[in-house]
Amino acid sequence: MSLIAERTQLVRDLESAVLDHCMCAKFIAEGKRYTVIYPNGFFPDGARVSALNGKAPALETLLSVMERHWQESMFWKQA
């Protein structure tokens, strides 16, 4: 598999991971920016990252932020 094909597959896999995350109610890919809208009742109500340094790093950052927001919301619901 070529390097381009590998990187394309990585981006597809990361996009799938974002879409499958429980915090993803809506996923918007617009140019050099990714936005996720969270389900109703969550604060913050979404996350946005810039893909200026590449799609894969942006999606990895987005997943990390989504997971952090999910963990933080669970903490506050337990308190």
Chimera marker file (.cmm) of the C-alpha trace (Angstrom):
<marker_set name="trace">
<marker id="1" x="0.000" y="0.000" z="0.000" r="1" g="1" b="0" radius="0.5"/>
<marker id="2" x="1.386" y="3.423" z="-0.896" r="1" g="1" b="0" radius="0.5"/>
<marker id="3" x="1.987" y="6.152" z="1.660" r="1" g="1" b="0" radius="0.5"/>
<marker id="4" x="-0.884" y="8.197" z="0.215" r="1" g="1" b="0" radius="0.5"/>
<marker id="5" x="-3.263" y="5.252" z="0.466" r="1" g="1" b="0" radius="0.5"/>
<marker id="6" x="-2.172" y="4.604" z="4.070" r="1" g="1" b="0" radius="0.5"/>
<marker id="7" x="-2.744" y="8.219" z="5.083" r="1" g="1" b="0" radius="0.5"/>
<marker id="8" x="-6.099" y="8.306" z="3.304" r="1" g="1" b="0" radius="0.5"/>
<marker id="9" x="-7.163" y="5.163" z="5.168" r="1" g="1" b="0" radius="0.5"/>
<marker id="10" x="-5.972" y="6.662" z="8.470" r="1" g="1" b="0" radius="0.5"/>
<marker id="11" x="-8.140" y="9.751" z="7.902" r="1" g="1" b="0" radius="0.5"/>
<marker id="12" x="-11.140" y="7.554" z="7.036" r="1" g="1" b="0" radius="0.5"/>
<marker id="13" x="-10.598" y="5.472" z="10.179" r="1" g="1" b="0" radius="0.5"/>
<marker id="14" x="-10.320" y="8.580" z="12.345" r="1" g="1" b="0" radius="0.5"/>
<marker id="15" x="-13.466" y="10.075" z="10.796" r="1" g="1" b="0" radius="0.5"/>
<marker id="16" x="-15.285" y="6.814" z="11.564" r="1" g="1" b="0" radius="0.5"/>
<marker id="17" x="-14.038" y="6.936" z="15.152" r="1" g="1" b="0" radius="0.5"/>
<marker id="18" x="-15.375" y="10.494" z="15.519" r="1" g="1" b="0" radius="0.5"/>
<marker id="19" x="-18.744" y="9.494" z="14.046" r="1" g="1" b="0" radius="0.5"/>
<marker id="20" x="-18.958" y="6.444" z="16.326" r="1" g="1" b="0" radius="0.5"/>
<marker id="21" x="-18.125" y="8.392" z="19.506" r="1" g="1" b="0" radius="0.5"/>
<marker id="22" x="-21.047" y="8.797" z="21.886" r="1" g="1" b="0" radius="0.5"/>
<marker id="23" x="-20.544" y="12.576" z="21.964" r="1" g="1" b="0" radius="0.5"/>
<marker id="24" x="-21.064" y="12.963" z="18.209" r="1" g="1" b="0" radius="0.5"/>
<marker id="25" x="-24.591" y="14.050" z="17.339" r="1" g="1" b="0" radius="0.5"/>
<marker id="26" x="-23.446" y="15.801" z="14.158" r="1" g="1" b="0" radius="0.5"/>
<marker id="27" x="-20.090" y="15.826" z="12.333" r="1" g="1" b="0" radius="0.5"/>
<marker id="28" x="-19.253" y="18.675" z="9.970" r="1" g="1" b="0" radius="0.5"/>
<marker id="29" x="-16.155" y="18.622" z="7.763" r="1" g="1" b="0" radius="0.5"/>
<marker id="30" x="-15.777" y="21.981" z="6.073" r="1" g="1" b="0" radius="0.5"/>
<marker id="31" x="-12.539" y="22.679" z="4.272" r="1" g="1" b="0" radius="0.5"/>
<marker id="32" x="-9.767" y="23.024" z="6.810" r="1" g="1" b="0" radius="0.5"/>
<marker id="33" x="-12.007" y="22.663" z="9.856" r="1" g="1" b="0" radius="0.5"/>
<marker id="34" x="-13.847" y="19.875" z="11.648" r="1" g="1" b="0" radius="0.5"/>
<marker id="35" x="-16.805" y="20.525" z="13.951" r="1" g="1" b="0" radius="0.5"/>
<marker id="36" x="-18.703" y="18.104" z="16.181" r="1" g="1" b="0" radius="0.5"/>
<marker id="37" x="-22.039" y="19.027" z="17.719" r="1" g="1" b="0" radius="0.5"/>
<marker id="38" x="-22.719" y="17.188" z="20.968" r="1" g="1" b="0" radius="0.5"/>
<marker id="39" x="-26.088" y="15.718" z="21.958" r="1" g="1" b="0" radius="0.5"/>
<marker id="40" x="-28.539" y="18.034" z="23.726" r="1" g="1" b="0" radius="0.5"/>
<marker id="41" x="-27.751" y="18.686" z="27.361" r="1" g="1" b="0" radius="0.5"/>
<marker id="42" x="-23.967" y="18.696" z="27.193" r="1" g="1" b="0" radius="0.5"/>
<marker id="43" x="-21.758" y="21.661" z="27.946" r="1" g="1" b="0" radius="0.5"/>
<marker id="44" x="-19.889" y="22.658" z="26.001" r="1" g="1" b="0" radius="0.5"/>
<marker id="45" x="-22.245" y="21.841" z="23.170" r="1" g="1" b="0" radius="0.5"/>
<marker id="46" x="-19.540" y="20.895" z="20.686" r="1" g="1" b="0" radius="0.5"/>
<marker id="47" x="-15.912" y="21.059" z="19.612" r="1" g="1" b="0" radius="0.5"/>
<marker id="48" x="-14.045" y="22.445" z="16.607" r="1" g="1" b="0" radius="0.5"/>
<marker id="49" x="-10.503" y="21.916" z="15.386" r="1" g="1" b="0" radius="0.5"/>
<marker id="50" x="-8.452" y="23.324" z="12.534" r="1" g="1" b="0" radius="0.5"/>
<marker id="51" x="-6.910" y="20.959" z="10.008" r="1" g="1" b="0" radius="0.5"/>
<marker id="52" x="-4.235" y="23.418" z="8.863" r="1" g="1" b="0" radius="0.5"/>
<marker id="53" x="-1.501" y="21.022" z="10.035" r="1" g="1" b="0" radius="0.5"/>
<marker id="54" x="-3.151" y="17.976" z="8.496" r="1" g="1" b="0" radius="0.5"/>
<marker id="55" x="-6.412" y="16.071" z="8.722" r="1" g="1" b="0" radius="0.5"/>
<marker id="56" x="-5.141" y="13.132" z="10.766" r="1" g="1" b="0" radius="0.5"/>
<marker id="57" x="-3.616" y="15.257" z="13.569" r="1" g="1" b="0" radius="0.5"/>
<marker id="58" x="-6.764" y="17.401" z="13.663" r="1" g="1" b="0" radius="0.5"/>
<marker id="59" x="-9.032" y="14.368" z="13.958" r="1" g="1" b="0" radius="0.5"/>
<marker id="60" x="-6.825" y="12.860" z="16.673" r="1" g="1" b="0" radius="0.5"/>
<marker id="61" x="-7.065" y="16.136" z="18.596" r="1" g="1" b="0" radius="0.5"/>
<marker id="62" x="-10.823" y="16.239" z="18.081" r="1" g="1" b="0" radius="0.5"/>
<marker id="63" x="-11.205" y="12.701" z="19.427" r="1" g="1" b="0" radius="0.5"/>
<marker id="64" x="-9.095" y="13.598" z="22.442" r="1" g="1" b="0" radius="0.5"/>
<marker id="65" x="-11.204" y="16.688" z="23.166" r="1" g="1" b="0" radius="0.5"/>
<marker id="66" x="-14.451" y="14.762" z="22.731" r="1" g="1" b="0" radius="0.5"/>
<marker id="67" x="-13.289" y="12.064" z="25.128" r="1" g="1" b="0" radius="0.5"/>
<marker id="68" x="-12.169" y="14.664" z="27.670" r="1" g="1" b="0" radius="0.5"/>
<marker id="69" x="-15.535" y="16.416" z="27.492" r="1" g="1" b="0" radius="0.5"/>
<marker id="70" x="-17.301" y="13.061" z="27.877" r="1" g="1" b="0" radius="0.5"/>
<marker id="71" x="-15.217" y="12.144" z="30.938" r="1" g="1" b="0" radius="0.5"/>
<marker id="72" x="-15.761" y="15.588" z="32.465" r="1" g="1" b="0" radius="0.5"/>
<marker id="73" x="-19.519" y="15.337" z="31.943" r="1" g="1" b="0" radius="0.5"/>
<marker id="74" x="-19.577" y="11.961" z="33.698" r="1" g="1" b="0" radius="0.5"/>
<marker id="75" x="-17.627" y="13.418" z="36.626" r="1" g="1" b="0" radius="0.5"/>
<marker id="76" x="-20.143" y="16.214" z="37.086" r="1" g="1" b="0" radius="0.5"/>
<marker id="77" x="-23.104" y="13.840" z="36.827" r="1" g="1" b="0" radius="0.5"/>
<marker id="78" x="-21.637" y="11.696" z="39.623" r="1" g="1" b="0" radius="0.5"/>
<marker id="79" x="-20.842" y="14.630" z="41.940" r="1" g="1" b="0" radius="0.5"/>
<link id1="1" id2="2" r="1" g="1" b="0" radius="0.2"/>
<link id1="2" id2="3" r="1" g="1" b="0" radius="0.2"/>
<link id1="3" id2="4" r="1" g="1" b="0" radius="0.2"/>
<link id1="4" id2="5" r="1" g="1" b="0" radius="0.2"/>
<link id1="5" id2="6" r="1" g="1" b="0" radius="0.2"/>
<link id1="6" id2="7" r="1" g="1" b="0" radius="0.2"/>
<link id1="7" id2="8" r="1" g="1" b="0" radius="0.2"/>
<link id1="8" id2="9" r="1" g="1" b="0" radius="0.2"/>
<link id1="9" id2="10" r="1" g="1" b="0" radius="0.2"/>
<link id1="10" id2="11" r="1" g="1" b="0" radius="0.2"/>
<link id1="11" id2="12" r="1" g="1" b="0" radius="0.2"/>
<link id1="12" id2="13" r="1" g="1" b="0" radius="0.2"/>
<link id1="13" id2="14" r="1" g="1" b="0" radius="0.2"/>
<link id1="14" id2="15" r="1" g="1" b="0" radius="0.2"/>
<link id1="15" id2="16" r="1" g="1" b="0" radius="0.2"/>
<link id1="16" id2="17" r="1" g="1" b="0" radius="0.2"/>
<link id1="17" id2="18" r="1" g="1" b="0" radius="0.2"/>
<link id1="18" id2="19" r="1" g="1" b="0" radius="0.2"/>
<link id1="19" id2="20" r="1" g="1" b="0" radius="0.2"/>
<link id1="20" id2="21" r="1" g="1" b="0" radius="0.2"/>
<link id1="21" id2="22" r="1" g="1" b="0" radius="0.2"/>
<link id1="22" id2="23" r="1" g="1" b="0" radius="0.2"/>
<link id1="23" id2="24" r="1" g="1" b="0" radius="0.2"/>
<link id1="24" id2="25" r="1" g="1" b="0" radius="0.2"/>
<link id1="25" id2="26" r="1" g="1" b="0" radius="0.2"/>
<link id1="26" id2="27" r="1" g="1" b="0" radius="0.2"/>
<link id1="27" id2="28" r="1" g="1" b="0" radius="0.2"/>
<link id1="28" id2="29" r="1" g="1" b="0" radius="0.2"/>
<link id1="29" id2="30" r="1" g="1" b="0" radius="0.2"/>
<link id1="30" id2="31" r="1" g="1" b="0" radius="0.2"/>
<link id1="31" id2="32" r="1" g="1" b="0" radius="0.2"/>
<link id1="32" id2="33" r="1" g="1" b="0" radius="0.2"/>
<link id1="33" id2="34" r="1" g="1" b="0" radius="0.2"/>
<link id1="34" id2="35" r="1" g="1" b="0" radius="0.2"/>
<link id1="35" id2="36" r="1" g="1" b="0" radius="0.2"/>
<link id1="36" id2="37" r="1" g="1" b="0" radius="0.2"/>
<link id1="37" id2="38" r="1" g="1" b="0" radius="0.2"/>
<link id1="38" id2="39" r="1" g="1" b="0" radius="0.2"/>
<link id1="39" id2="40" r="1" g="1" b="0" radius="0.2"/>
<link id1="40" id2="41" r="1" g="1" b="0" radius="0.2"/>
<link id1="41" id2="42" r="1" g="1" b="0" radius="0.2"/>
<link id1="42" id2="43" r="1" g="1" b="0" radius="0.2"/>
<link id1="43" id2="44" r="1" g="1" b="0" radius="0.2"/>
<link id1="44" id2="45" r="1" g="1" b="0" radius="0.2"/>
<link id1="45" id2="46" r="1" g="1" b="0" radius="0.2"/>
<link id1="46" id2="47" r="1" g="1" b="0" radius="0.2"/>
<link id1="47" id2="48" r="1" g="1" b="0" radius="0.2"/>
<link id1="48" id2="49" r="1" g="1" b="0" radius="0.2"/>
<link id1="49" id2="50" r="1" g="1" b="0" radius="0.2"/>
<link id1="50" id2="51" r="1" g="1" b="0" radius="0.2"/>
<link id1="51" id2="52" r="1" g="1" b="0" radius="0.2"/>
<link id1="52" id2="53" r="1" g="1" b="0" radius="0.2"/>
<link id1="53" id2="54" r="1" g="1" b="0" radius="0.2"/>
<link id1="54" id2="55" r="1" g="1" b="0" radius="0.2"/>
<link id1="55" id2="56" r="1" g="1" b="0" radius="0.2"/>
<link id1="56" id2="57" r="1" g="1" b="0" radius="0.2"/>
<link id1="57" id2="58" r="1" g="1" b="0" radius="0.2"/>
<link id1="58" id2="59" r="1" g="1" b="0" radius="0.2"/>
<link id1="59" id2="60" r="1" g="1" b="0" radius="0.2"/>
<link id1="60" id2="61" r="1" g="1" b="0" radius="0.2"/>
<link id1="61" id2="62" r="1" g="1" b="0" radius="0.2"/>
<link id1="62" id2="63" r="1" g="1" b="0" radius="0.2"/>
<link id1="63" id2="64" r="1" g="1" b="0" radius="0.2"/>
<link id1="64" id2="65" r="1" g="1" b="0" radius="0.2"/>
<link id1="65" id2="66" r="1" g="1" b="0" radius="0.2"/>
<link id1="66" id2="67" r="1" g="1" b="0" radius="0.2"/>
<link id1="67" id2="68" r="1" g="1" b="0" radius="0.2"/>
<link id1="68" id2="69" r="1" g="1" b="0" radius="0.2"/>
<link id1="69" id2="70" r="1" g="1" b="0" radius="0.2"/>
<link id1="70" id2="71" r="1" g="1" b="0" radius="0.2"/>
<link id1="71" id2="72" r="1" g="1" b="0" radius="0.2"/>
<link id1="72" id2="73" r="1" g="1" b="0" radius="0.2"/>
<link id1="73" id2="74" r="1" g="1" b="0" radius="0.2"/>
<link id1="74" id2="75" r="1" g="1" b="0" radius="0.2"/>
<link id1="75" id2="76" r="1" g="1" b="0" radius="0.2"/>
<link id1="76" id2="77" r="1" g="1" b="0" radius="0.2"/>
<link id1="77" id2="78" r="1" g="1" b="0" radius="0.2"/>
<link id1="78" id2="79" r="1" g="1" b="0" radius="0.2"/>
</marker_set>
